[in-house]
Amino acid sequence: MDRTLRLALGSIAVGVLVLGLKYLAYVLTGSIALYSDALESIINVATAVAAFFAVRLSAIPPDANHPYGHHKAEYLSAVLEGVLIVVAAFAILREAYYGFLAPKPLDAPFEGLMINAAASAINAVWCIVLFRYGRRWRSPALVADASHLWTDVVTSGGVLIGVGLVAVTGWLQLDSALAAFVAINILWSGWKLVRESIGGLMDEAAPPEILDRVRKLISAHAEGALEAHDLRTRQAGRVTFVDFHLVVPGSMSVSECHALCDRLEAALHKAIEHAAINIHVEPEEKAKQLSGIPVL
């Protein structure tokens, strides 16, 4: 099984475990804030399942109907996660509203808080794992899952403190206020996730640091060419698509041009993992000296 798939599958297992613990904490206490935390964990499981299938689909090689691959499936998963987060937020706000109108005392708050804290600790550890490998392997689905989990960890910490205060002070309305805070926080998280995913679906250019690296590599490894211009990049999941025009002397043979392009592609592949490169060779009269990339 692919390493990214293994992590996505691990997210499902962790999500189910954390959901069970947080729901148990809610049952023990009757706290609406802990209920909101458990409801967010249901979304974690659903999004982990979506991420697993998205990563699996994105790994399918190109075919006749998808000649550029299936990499954008991961962005669709991230959009779905954002939508589910928004749905969960409104469900929590509804419970917070009714809880504020008719507050109920907490049962077994200490036991519930300890169980919820254990669940949050598990989430925090898994979140670190997903961030580290999701960024290293450039998987939007894993990074999106990690981002949502980090929001869950932060809000869970706030909920734990707040429910503890409810148990100590007896101010029952604070429980509903905390649930509303959780809802607003994950609503913002969902919006950011959708916005970033739409950027990927709209073929945004690679980050500035990658663009700068590509320019330097072209300049350093295109010996024999005159210049490179019309550099374009886009990202789809783990793949960075790079295409540019390479201007060569009219006296250069086809074999020499081919060897030059092979050398450039090798340098770019070595520096940028999962790069897909397309080079269009042009004669010297097509040079754009003012806007082209100079060759060292």
N, C-alpha and C positions, 0 to 999 in steps of 0.2 A: 504494500500500500504506500502511496506517495506520502512524504513527510508532512506536507500541508494538510492532507486528508486525515492523517493520524491526529494532528492537533485539533482539527475541526471536530473529529469524533470524540476526542477527549473533552471538548467544551460541552458536548451534549451530556456526557456522564457527570461532569462537575456541576452543570446546571441542574440536573435532576436531583443530585445530592443536596445542593444548597437550597433548592425549592422545598424539599422535604423538611429540612431543618427549620427554615423560616416559617413554613406553614405550621409546624409543630409549636414554634414560639408564639405565633398568633393564637392558636387554639388554647394554649395554656393561659395567655394573658387577656385575650379579647381586645387587645389594643388595635385601633384603626391604623395607627402609624406602622405597627408591625405587619398589619394586613397589607398596607400599601407596599411595604418592602417585599412581602411574599408575592404580591401580584406582579411586581417588577421582575421577580425571578421566573415567573411563568413566561414572561416575554423573553428572558434570557434563554430559556430552553427552546422556545419557538425560533428565535433568531439563530441559535447554534445549529439547529436542524437545517434552517435555510442556508446558513453559511457552509455547512457540510456538502449539501447538494450543489451549491454554487461553485465551490472549489472543485468538486468532482467533475462538474460540467465544463469548467474552464480548462481542465487538464486534457480534455478530448482534443486530439490532433485536428488540424484543419481538414475540411472535406469539401466536396463540390459545392455545397450550399453555403459553407462558411470558410472561404479560402484564407481568411485572415485569422482563423481560430475562433475559440469560444470564450476568450478572456474577459469580455465585458459582463459575463454572467455574474461575476463577483460584485459588480456595481449594482446590478439588479437586486442582489441579496441585501446589500447595504441600504438601498432605498426601501425594501420591504421591512428591514429592521426599524428604520426611522418611522415608518407608518405605524407599525405595531407599538412602538414606544409612545406615539401620540395617542393611540387608542387607550393604552394603559393609563396614561396621564388623566384622561377625562374620566375613566372609571374610578380612579382614586379620588379625584375631586368630588365626584358624586357621593362616595362613601364619607368623605371628610365633611361635606355639607350636612348630611343627615346625622353624622356623629356629633357635630357641633350643636345641632338643635336638641339632640337627646343623648348627652354624654353618659357613659357607663363606667363604673369603677373597674380597675384592673384586677385580674386574678393572677396569683403566682408570678408577680413581675420579675423577681430575681431569677427564677429558673428560666423564664422566657428570654430574658436579656442575655443570659449566659449562652443559651443555645443559638440565639441570633448572632452573638459575637463570634462564636465558632464558625458559623456559616460565612460571615463576612471575612474572616481570616482566610478561609479556603478560597473565597473569591479573589482576595487580594493577591495571593500567591499565584493563582492561575492567570490573573490579569497581567502580572509581570512576565510570565512565560509567553503569553500571546503577543504582547507588545514587542518583546525581544525578537521572537522568530517571525512575527508578521511583518515587521519592518525589514528584517534581514532578507526575507524571501519575497518582499514586496507583494504581499497579499492584502488587497483592500478588505476582503471579507474578514480575515483574521484581525486586522487592525481595527475595523469597525466593531467587531465583537469585543476586543480589548477595551476600546473607548467606552462602550456601553457598560462593561463590567466595572471600569474605574469609576464611572458615575454612580454605579450601584454601591461600590465600596464607600465612597465619600458620603452619599446620602444615608447609608446604613449607619455610619459613624454618628452622624447628626441625630438619626432616629434613636439610637441607643442612649445617647446623652439625654435627649428630650424625654423619652419614656422613663428613664431613671428619675428625672425631675418630677414627672407626673406622679410616680410612685411615692416620692419623698414629700412633695408639696400638696398632693391631692387636687391640683388644678387640672381637672379632667378635660377642659377645652383645649389645653395645650396638645393633647393627643391628636385631636382633629387638625389643629393648626400645623403640626408637624407633617401630617399626611398631605395636607395641601402644599406645603413646602416641597415635599418629595415630588409631587405631581408637576409642579412648575419647573423644578430642576430637570426632570427627565423629559419634559416637553421641550425645553431648550436644547437638551442633548439630541433629541430626535430631529429637531430642525437642522442642527449643524450637520448631522449625519446625512440627511437627505441632500442638503446643499452641496456637500463635498462629493457625494456620489453622482449628482447631476453633472458636476464638473467633469468627472471621468467619462460619463456617457456622451458629453458634448465635445470630446476630444481636446481637452485642454493641453497646452504644451507641457513638456517635462519641466520640472523645477529648474530655477536659474543655475543652480550648482551643476546639474547634469548637462545643461546647455553649454555652460562654460567649459566643462570637461570635454564635450564632443568637439567644440571648436578647436581646443588646444590639441587634441589627438589628430584631427584632420590636418591641422597646420604642421604638426611634427612628423607625420607619417606619409604625407602625400608627395614625397620627393619625386620630381619629374613632371608633376602637374604644374599648371600656371596659377590656378586659384580654385576655390570652391565657393559656391553661392546658393541662394534659395534653400538654406537649411531649414527643415521643418521637423518637428517632433510631436509625438502624442503618446499617451500612455493608456494601456488597456490591461488592467490587472497587473500581473507581474511583468508584462512585456512593454518595453520602450521601443516605439517605432521611430526610426531615424531615416530621413531621406534628404538628399542634396544633389546638386549638379556639380560635376567635376570637370573643369576646363583643362584640356591637354593640348600640347603642340600638334599641329597638323601632321608632322612627320612621325608621330608615335604610331607604332603598329597596333593592330587589334590585340595581339598576344601581350604586348607590353602594357596596354591599357588594362587588360584582364588581370595581369599580375599585380599592377598597382592597386586595383580595386580589391583584390584578395588581401593585399597587405593592409589596406585601410580597414576592411571588415574584421580581420583578425585582431587588430589593435582595439577596435571599438568593442568587439565581443569580449575581449579580455578585461576591459575596464568597466563595462556595463553588462551586468548579468541579464540574461533573457532579452537581449537586444535583437530587433529585426531591422536589417539595414537594406536600403535601396539606393544605389548610386546611378545617376544618369550622366553618362559621359558626353561632353560637348566639345566642339572644335574651338580653337583659340579666338575666333571672331565673336564668340558668345561671352567673352570675359566681361565682368562688371567690376572694374578695378576699385570703384568707390565703395561698393557695398559687399564685395566678395571677401572670403576668408583667405588671407595671404598664406602661401605655402613656404615653410622654412627651407 
